[in-house]
Amino acid sequence: MNTTETRDFEVHNPDFSAPLKLQLLETLGSDWCDSSYHHDALPSISKDIRSSDGFSDSIQIWIPNAEKPDEDKGLIDSFMVQLGETQDIEAFSTMSEAVDAINAFEKNL
């Protein structure tokens, strides 16, 4: 899939999240792809990486679907980042904070 193509399936509020997803794909580069899944509340993008022990791994970003959170409605206002499949998910308030965390992580790969 081309990095500028996106799938929005049944995410909440694609009018809000789709432009953010496109901006992230353009910012992070061609190694990233849309990894949104049919019934996910949040769209996502991911990148395959090689972990420090030499195994395949990935970085994943879930993209916010709202400006204000409402857990009862499934609305999230943070960029959720997982820096490796076995790592905890971290929440970032802004796209630039998420990108900075990813760039710092990738420098250590």
Secondary structure, DSSP 8 states (H G I E B T S, - for coil): --TT----TT-S-HHHHHHHHHHHHHHH-TT-EE---TT-SS-EEEEEEE-TTS-EEEEEEE----SS-BGGGTB--SEEEEESTTS-EEEESSHHHHHHHHHHHHHT-
